[in-house]
Amino acid sequence: LYIAAIVLGVIALIVGILYLSGSVLGHHPARGYAGLGAGVILLIIGIVGMVVRPGSRE
């Protein structure tokens, strides 16, 4: 589950960068910043979820 969040976060970051650069998907600043924000949030959720797993504490 957390690995999926990390993968989706990386994909969202790539799409956000492509929207901001305007080279492939066209220039759309709001979508670019939304993609970057969603990507960062998903990466943070994935990393924190992997570090603090509820069942791994002994």
N, C-alpha and C positions, 0 to 999 in steps of 0.2 A: 504493500500500500504506500509506504513512504518512498520507495524507489519510483513508483508511478508518479508521485508528486514531484520528485526531482526531475524526471524525464519531461513531464508537462511544463515544469518551470523553465527548463532549458529551451524547449520548443517555443514557449511564449516569449522568452528573451530574444531568440533569433527572429521571430516574426516582428517583434517590436522594433528591433534594430533595422530590419528590412523596410518597415513602414517609415521610420524616421529618415533613413537614407534616401528613400524615394527611387532607388535604382530598379527594383524588380516589381514591387507591388504598388508603386505610385506613392506620392508624398501625402501622408495623412497624419498630422501631428498628434491628434487626440488618440487615434488607434495605436500609434507608436508608444506614447507614454502609458497608455492602458496596458499594452503588452509588456512593457518593461516592469511596470508595477506588479502586475499579476505574476510575472515570472519570478521576480524577487521574493514575493510573498510565498509562492509555491516552493521555491528553493529553501527558504527558511523553515517552512513547515516540514519539508522532507528531511532536512538535516537534523532539526531538533527532534523530530519523531524517531529518527534512527539512534540518536545519542541517548535519549531518555525513553527507553522502552519500558512499559509498565511491568512486563513479566521477567525482565532480565535481572532485577535486583535480588540479591540473596540475603 
